[in-house]
Amino acid sequence: MKYHEMTKSYVFREFECGLSVEQAAMLCLKSVRTFQEWDKGKEIPKECRRLKRNQCRLELSYNKE
């Protein structure tokens, strides 16, 4: 994806959370095609945004104790 085509959703999913399209689709129980549309700028439902945010926080705060 070119820099001028990157949306907030794409940047958050790919760079901040480190989730691939397939992983994010499995997390939200949506299709890969739906996530590709969201990466292009289509509006994301609030519950899916919340799931991605929570998953990102869990990954960052993981402790191996």
Secondary structure, DSSP 8 states (H G I E B T S, - for coil): --GGG--HHHHIIIIIS---HHHHHHHHT--HHHHHHHHTT----HHHHHHHHHHHHHHHT----
